[in-house]
Amino acid sequence: MTTYRMALSRPSDKAMIAGVCAGLADRFGMKPFTVRLLFLLSCLLPGPQFVIYIVLWVLIPKR
């Protein structure tokens, strides 16, 4: 059985800030809450998380 996945886009109806986490969740078949939680937990580690979020905000088209 083939499962169809949506193209990567930012939904305006599920967005909390920019819809990046909700768009990633839709694309990979996860719940938006899970992706948001993973993002927040990743912010505890050193790295460019906020820069990546802003880049994805710019690159991912709005639905």
TIDRENLO-488985 format. One record per residue: x, y, z negated of N, C-alpha, C in turn; chain. Coordinates in Angstrom, 2 decimals, decimal comma. Layout:
SITE  n_east n_north    n_up ca_east ca_north   ca_up  c_east c_north    c_up c
SITE       X       Y       Z       X        Y       Z       X       Y       Z A
...
This chain:
SITE  n_east n_north    n_up ca_east ca_north   ca_up  c_east c_north    c_up c
SITE    0,84   -1,17    0,00    0,00     0,00    0,00    0,89    1,24    0,00 A
SITE    0,60    2,20    0,84    1,37     3,42    0,95    0,72    4,52    0,12 A
SITE    1,52    5,18   -0,68    1,02     6,29   -1,48    1,47    7,59   -0,84 A
SITE    0,53    8,48   -0,61    0,84     9,78    0,00    1,17   10,77   -1,10 A
SITE    2,30   11,42   -0,99    2,69    12,46   -1,92    2,56   13,81   -1,23 A
SITE    2,12   14,80   -1,99    1,99    16,15   -1,45    3,36   16,73   -1,15 A
SITE    3,39   17,63   -0,20    4,62    18,38    0,04    4,85   19,29   -1,16 A
SITE    6,08   19,64   -1,39    6,43    20,46   -2,53    5,90   21,87   -2,34 A
SITE    5,02   22,31   -3,25    4,47    23,66   -3,23    4,05   24,02   -4,66 A
SITE    3,91   25,31   -4,91    3,53    25,79   -6,23    2,02   26,04   -6,27 A
SITE    1,26   25,27   -7,06   -0,18    25,51   -7,13   -0,49   26,73   -7,99 A
SITE   -1,44   27,52   -7,54   -1,80    28,71   -8,32   -2,80   28,38   -9,43 A
SITE   -3,53   27,27   -9,29   -4,53    26,93  -10,29   -3,95   26,26  -11,54 A
SITE   -2,78   25,62  -11,44   -2,16    24,93  -12,59   -0,94   25,67  -13,11 A
SITE   -0,65   26,84  -12,58    0,57    27,55  -12,94    0,48   28,17  -14,33 A
SITE    1,58   28,08  -15,08    1,67    28,79  -16,35    2,49   30,06  -16,17 A
SITE    3,64   29,94  -15,54    4,47    31,11  -15,25    4,50   31,31  -13,74 A
SITE    5,16   30,41  -13,05    5,27    30,56  -11,59    4,75   29,32  -10,85 A
SITE    4,45   28,26  -11,58    3,95    27,05  -10,95    5,03   26,08  -10,51 A
SITE    6,28   26,35  -10,86    7,38    25,48  -10,44    7,23   24,09  -11,07 A
SITE    7,02   24,02  -12,36    6,89    22,73  -13,04    5,66   21,97  -12,56 A
SITE    4,55   22,68  -12,35    3,33    22,04  -11,86    3,52   21,52  -10,44 A
SITE    4,24   22,26   -9,62    4,53    21,81   -8,26    5,41   20,58   -8,24 A
SITE    6,44   20,57   -9,08    7,31    19,39   -9,18    6,54   18,20   -9,71 A
SITE    5,66   18,42  -10,67    4,85    17,34  -11,23    3,93   16,75  -10,16 A
SITE    3,28   17,59   -9,37    2,41    17,11   -8,29    3,21   16,29   -7,28 A
SITE    4,37   16,79   -6,94    5,20    16,14   -5,91    5,67   14,76   -6,34 A
SITE    6,03   14,61   -7,62    6,61    13,36   -8,09    5,62   12,52   -8,89 A
SITE    4,33   12,89   -8,89    3,29    12,08   -9,52    3,36   12,05  -11,03 A
SITE    3,72   13,17  -11,63    3,81    13,27  -13,08    2,78   14,29  -13,57 A
SITE    2,62   14,35  -14,89    1,75    15,36  -15,47    2,54   16,65  -15,63 A
SITE    1,91   17,81  -15,38    2,62    19,08  -15,54    3,19   19,28  -16,94 A
SITE    2,46   18,84  -17,96    2,94    18,98  -19,33    4,27   18,27  -19,52 A
SITE    4,41   17,09  -18,94    5,64    16,31  -19,07    6,82   17,05  -18,44 A
SITE    6,62   17,61  -17,26    7,70    18,33  -16,58    8,06   19,59  -17,36 A
SITE    7,06   20,28  -17,87    7,32    21,49  -18,67    8,10   21,14  -19,94 A
SITE    7,72   20,05  -20,59    8,42    19,62  -21,80    9,86   19,24  -21,49 A
SITE   10,07   18,52  -20,39   11,43    18,17  -19,99   12,27   19,41  -19,70 A
SITE   11,66   20,40  -19,06   12,38    21,64  -18,79   12,75   22,34  -20,09 A
SITE   11,80   22,44  -21,01   12,09    23,11  -22,29   13,17   22,37  -23,06 A
SITE   13,13   21,05  -23,06   14,17    20,28  -23,74   15,53   20,46  -23,06 A
SITE   15,53   20,57  -21,75   16,80    20,77  -21,03   17,41   22,13  -21,36 A
SITE   16,59   23,08  -21,77   17,11    24,40  -22,13   17,95   24,36  -23,40 A
SITE   17,84   23,28  -24,17   18,67    23,13  -25,36   20,11   22,77  -24,99 A
SITE   20,32   22,26  -23,78   21,64    21,89  -23,30   22,25   23,06  -22,54 A
SITE   23,56   23,15  -22,53   24,19    24,21  -21,73   24,02   23,92  -20,24 A
SITE   23,83   24,95  -19,48   23,69    24,78  -18,05   22,85   25,87  -17,42 A
SITE   22,71   25,82  -16,11   22,02    26,88  -15,37   20,52   26,62  -15,17 A
SITE   19,82   26,16  -16,19   18,40    25,82  -16,04   17,56   27,00  -15,58 A
SITE   17,76   28,16  -16,16   16,94    29,31  -15,79   17,25   29,79  -14,37 A
SITE   18,49   29,70  -13,98   18,87    30,08  -12,62   18,22   29,13  -11,62 A
SITE   18,25   27,84  -11,92   17,62    26,85  -11,04   16,12   27,10  -10,95 A
SITE   15,48   27,42  -12,08   14,04    27,71  -12,09   13,72   28,90  -11,18 A
SITE   14,51   29,96  -11,29   14,28    31,15  -10,47   14,51   30,85   -8,99 A
SITE   15,53   30,07   -8,68   15,79    29,69   -7,28   14,62   28,87   -6,74 A
SITE   14,13   27,92   -7,54   12,97    27,12   -7,10   11,74   28,00   -6,94 A
SITE   11,56   28,98   -7,79   10,44    29,92   -7,72   10,47   30,65   -6,38 A
SITE   11,65   31,02   -5,93   11,80    31,73   -4,67   11,64   30,79   -3,47 A
SITE   12,20   29,58   -3,58   12,23    28,67   -2,43   10,95   27,86   -2,20 A
SITE   10,25   27,49   -3,26    9,06    26,66   -3,12    7,88   27,54   -2,71 A
SITE    7,23   27,22   -1,61    6,10    28,06   -1,17    4,89   27,91   -2,09 A
SITE    4,11   28,98   -2,17    2,88    28,97   -2,97    1,77   28,30   -2,18 A
SITE    0,96   27,53   -2,84   -0,15    26,82   -2,21   -1,33   27,72   -2,04 A
